[in-house]
Amino acid sequence: MPLSGKGHSLLARDQSPFFDSLADLDTWSDNTSLIPHRVVPYYHPRRSPSTAKPRGRLLVCHDFKGGYYETPDETTYTFNFWRLCDSFIYFSHHRVTIPPSGWTSSAHRQGSKMLGTLIFEHVESEPDCLRLLFGRLPASRTGPAVPATVAGSAVPVSPHYARLLADLARQRGFDGYLLNFEWHLRAEGGIGQARAVSAWISLLEAELKAKIGPHAEVIWYDSVVFNGQVRWQDRLNSYNLPFFLPSTGFFTNYTWPPTFPSLSAQYFLSLDSALVSAQSRHGSAKSLQDVYVGIDVWGRGSHGGGGFGSYRALEHIEPVSLGLSVALFGQGWTWESNQDKPGFSWESWWETERRLWIGSAVSGEKVDVPPMQKRHEGDSDCPHGPFRPLADFFSIRPPPDPALLPFSTTFSPGIGFSWFVNGKKVMPRSQKGWTDVDKQGALGDRLWPRPALRWEDREGTTEPVPDVSSVLHFDDAWLGGNSLRVAFGAAGSDAEDAFFRCLWLPIQSLTITSLTRYTAHIVFKTEPGTGPSVDLDVGLSAKLQRGNVSDLDISAVSAAEDLPGGWTRQVLDFTLSVPQKDPLIALGLAIGFATEDPTQALNFSVLLGQLAVYPAASAPDPKLSVASPRLLWADFKREDPTPLWRVDGSDHAFPACAYFNIYAGVALAGPEQAAFVGTTGLDGRANRFHIDWALLPDAVKTLKEVRFYVQGVTYRGEVMKWEQCVFVDVTA
């Protein structure tokens, strides 16, 4: 995805995207290979700046129209603030919710964990809740060797489904589960079954950490208490403590009064350290940050009224000073609450979404908030100040170190209306557009809500920097569905140096490793304004954000390379030459501008098409043969001969592909005349693309034999040349 045509088959999407019963999970286990699907692997948690004060974390629980609403046929909600989010729960009301592969890839690419959901709600779930503990029932006649004693328990604790759920997470590449038990546990008076559930949680955590890694998470939702009854507590206390201890985190209900967050913190700090230490037999080590205080963005009982009043609840949770974490539920409110209003569009939604998360694009603009309502008559007033965006309460953390996971973005929000490859539009614009979270990338954390522009090499000047704004631009792109336009408006100046002024535009922050050489490249395009003619000199640069800026060695800066469609590429290598703990850099553009009459106001724009950072290639070894990577159609088995020469087998010689563009046409016409069909990635598979024959372009589907061309796009964002690509002929 995106895919040409409309009404695509479900075969183009993830296989078995969810399970409605544990029996369905058993059937999957009986008939599946546990070979992992292709998703971006989870490497390491993002590094926070070493000088930053520890803060509570942010967990986002995505309950959007029942889940699985993304489609290649129109635009819909996508989440774009991964830099604030530590863990993301894909939520639905199916028994086992599997996050779509595209969501998992996007989260991992930007350093967030992705969790599925195991849910039991309503009376119909009661048999499955018991099955979870008993395991898959054997066909043979069986039973306990002797009846259970009074001290024993009639409710067993089987590891069967803990193993299957961990196998499922490993195959699909996600990082754990939210456990949502919202029906009463009644076996053995309730307490017996509740005790068995808490024991089962520890089995699930152990299986996940063994099969996925130590970063795996099991989050318990505040619903069932120690006696098996569903009794939402709205805070951590002795009633729900037995379920928190074997979990990795606790998600409180969201109808709490203002005093409850601090009561949760006080209760946690009063616990015996033996219960929450790394040596505890009750589960993983716990900290105050493992307590996630719930907020419903829809405002259903949440302090502050939800929506643009959510900041009021955050001011009581105090993730900065108190250290509690936050579980934000139903953030898709920005879309669902507005979609039926006149004039609703993706653009109007994006304005609402980014205002909630990062604030207004206009400095000082007032944001209307819902009136503060008392939950109960007689409650005392709870005053709050003006609106604050969600980003005010959390650390902004860059994507993973490009030495571990190459960084590449085309500034895509995961939707678009057309598709471009190397500056050429290969799929025409459609009115409803498309959604593909797999193609999403970082939007440039230094560009929102307003670019952090400053003068370059103009020490002492009091001249204000130009007005500047950033906007997603869907009418032109280098690769994908959009570019990012940064518009500048400079006032006239009579300063002595006004004939040539230079700006520093930071685009993206990244953590790097000292003494490691990196390559960065950017693809951009300049656009003239409506005022006086402006000469622009634009160059890629990197700046160290802490320490001695001269310690960042920038070398091998390439000359600007002209690309099709008026685009330009520039490449540079950089190294931090001294050891530093968690170094942070900013990549951006140095923009010099000159005009004949600097006293006149002027304006211009820069389109950002792509930004990528990855480990630099080592110096060429004359003893190694230089490889030319190519795609091969795997319709055969190839034996590996004993090599007669040494070949460079590094990632630079054989770059892995992030996805593939698929084209179709007549065999003799060649790939340049073939029609774009779509991209891989929607079903989470590396080397598979489902063809809906009826949806092929009219000029193609009438052919008796169609040649399909497969064009690779590497993790560094490079489109492979046609001579490196492959075709396959298919007879209709």
JOCORCOR-V258966 format. One record per run of one state. SS is the DSSP state (helix for helix, strand for strand, loop for the rest). FROM is the first residue (numbers start at 1). TO is the last residue. Records with the same first field share a line. If there is no record, write none. Layout:
BEGIN
SS->FROM-TO + FROM-TO
END
This chain:
BEGIN
loop->1-2 + 4-9 + 13-17 + 20-21 + 31-57 + 63-81 + 85-86 + 91-95 + 98-100 + 110-112 + 122-122 + 135-159 + 173-175 + 183-186 + 190-190 + 212-216 + 222-223 + 225-229 + 231-240 + 246-248 + 252-259 + 271-272 + 277-287 + 297-306 + 318-324 + 330-332 + 337-345 + 359-389 + 394-406 + 410-414 + 417-418 + 422-423 + 428-433 + 436-436 + 440-452 + 456-466 + 474-478 + 481-482 + 491-499 + 512-516 + 529-534 + 545-548 + 556-560 + 563-563 + 567-567 + 577-583 + 595-601 + 616-624 + 626-646 + 648-656 + 666-666 + 670-670 + 674-674 + 680-692 + 696-697 + 702-704 + 715-718 + 720-721 + 725-725 + 732-732
strand->3-3 + 18-19 + 58-62 + 87-90 + 96-97 + 113-121 + 176-182 + 217-221 + 224-224 + 230-230 + 249-251 + 291-296 + 325-329 + 407-409 + 415-416 + 419-421 + 424-427 + 434-435 + 453-455 + 467-473 + 479-480 + 483-490 + 500-511 + 517-528 + 535-544 + 552-555 + 561-562 + 568-576 + 584-594 + 602-615 + 625-625 + 647-647 + 657-665 + 675-679 + 705-714 + 719-719 + 726-731
helix->10-12 + 22-30 + 82-84 + 101-109 + 123-134 + 160-172 + 187-189 + 191-211 + 241-245 + 260-270 + 273-276 + 288-290 + 307-317 + 333-336 + 346-358 + 390-393 + 437-439 + 549-551 + 564-566 + 667-669 + 671-673 + 693-695 + 698-701 + 722-724
END
